């Protein structure tokens, strides 16, 4: 599946602990039913073998829904599981290295948390990354070692420095969706708002509907 | 560098904690001076970015010595750092997947701890893996969750079931080198015996000389 900025409209990032007894695959199944436009598998506790087994399970679900599957950090898992993309943070593989290894068949996302990090991206060869994750917008318990929150105005300032499609992430709730899109984000990425929801499909529908509320 | 069974003669596996203040790169530099025939970078604590930075540092040292660098678990890091090989345990990427992703430019090693695991390898396409790591020979504090120790006779039994070059690993000291080679191992892999040694070069020389002692 070739990258499309529509992927970024409502992008769910998995968290095994927040998915709880329901499990990651069932949570993703419900989130897909609710209309999420991308799924990122993130799990820093699993072994590589466990991670790829989960990736393959999610791959079936996302492919059936026509939605991309993106793997956090692990290019090896993304390639082995034939995922659609890999998401690379500041402490992950360098996107320039990842692009060299992966070629152009895989989407590459990259996290930035400040203007300096966006300006660094401009130095890389064109086409190195497909999209940016900008955040945290707000403080979030799902990523305790994250950078300082940007707030919506901070996201706007970062977005003004780049012309790569970007998804905003970090503590985002329904009420923030319209302001973030108005600030220039192609969409929002959420962890808790869907993974910890009693009804992930309903949570996804509410977040999608919130695009229109001003 | 194309795989050669000579790589397995004295194969050092790094351990950041055991290398201590001396650091991994300096320990490897001294081990190479002592004649180690392969270096495996193993670090499950580091971020991907830290791991690749270390891999690149070791790559310079090993390339200058004409010795292969192998990365534990992480095919992405092995490919990005242009290492010579990747070593895959039972909970890592499946070697068949890794071979598909990596092609034939990279050596693949695989850990087995019993006859069942060696028999599984025989089912894979020819050329999937280049070598086996067999162990633990003895109980070892550097891998607390390892399988039950095989002993030298157990290693011999596993070796008798396969025709892939194999390196023995797990609590190996000087006195075990000759019996393990006599049992059919192409060589020995060590962690503590070199990483924790006050003089890694001398420790490597002693292990190499121990091949001849019966």
HADDOCK unambig.tbl for C-alpha pairs under 7 A between the chains (distance, minus, plus):
assign (segid A and resid 47 and name CA) (segid B and resid 91 and name CA) 6.06 0.50 0.50
assign (segid A and resid 47 and name CA) (segid B and resid 92 and name CA) 6.55 0.50 0.50
assign (segid A and resid 48 and name CA) (segid B and resid 91 and name CA) 6.29 0.50 0.50
assign (segid A and resid 48 and name CA) (segid B and resid 92 and name CA) 4.69 0.50 0.50
assign (segid A and resid 48 and name CA) (segid B and resid 93 and name CA) 5.69 0.50 0.50
assign (segid A and resid 49 and name CA) (segid B and resid 91 and name CA) 4.93 0.50 0.50
assign (segid A and resid 49 and name CA) (segid B and resid 92 and name CA) 4.80 0.50 0.50
assign (segid A and resid 49 and name CA) (segid B and resid 93 and name CA) 5.29 0.50 0.50
assign (segid A and resid 75 and name CA) (segid B and resid 76 and name CA) 5.55 0.50 0.50
assign (segid A and resid 76 and name CA) (segid B and resid 75 and name CA) 5.56 0.50 0.50
assign (segid A and resid 76 and name CA) (segid B and resid 76 and name CA) 4.68 0.50 0.50
assign (segid A and resid 79 and name CA) (segid B and resid 101 and name CA) 6.59 0.50 0.50
assign (segid A and resid 80 and name CA) (segid B and resid 97 and name CA) 5.66 0.50 0.50
assign (segid A and resid 80 and name CA) (segid B and resid 98 and name CA) 6.87 0.50 0.50
assign (segid A and resid 80 and name CA) (segid B and resid 101 and name CA) 6.31 0.50 0.50
assign (segid A and resid 91 and name CA) (segid B and resid 47 and name CA) 6.05 0.50 0.50
assign (segid A and resid 91 and name CA) (segid B and resid 48 and name CA) 6.29 0.50 0.50
assign (segid A and resid 91 and name CA) (segid B and resid 49 and name CA) 4.92 0.50 0.50
assign (segid A and resid 92 and name CA) (segid B and resid 47 and name CA) 6.55 0.50 0.50
assign (segid A and resid 92 and name CA) (segid B and resid 48 and name CA) 4.69 0.50 0.50
assign (segid A and resid 92 and name CA) (segid B and resid 49 and name CA) 4.80 0.50 0.50
assign (segid A and resid 93 and name CA) (segid B and resid 48 and name CA) 5.68 0.50 0.50
assign (segid A and resid 93 and name CA) (segid B and resid 49 and name CA) 5.29 0.50 0.50
assign (segid A and resid 97 and name CA) (segid B and resid 80 and name CA) 5.66 0.50 0.50
assign (segid A and resid 98 and name CA) (segid B and resid 80 and name CA) 6.86 0.50 0.50
assign (segid A and resid 101 and name CA) (segid B and resid 79 and name CA) 6.58 0.50 0.50
assign (segid A and resid 101 and name CA) (segid B and resid 80 and name CA) 6.30 0.50 0.50
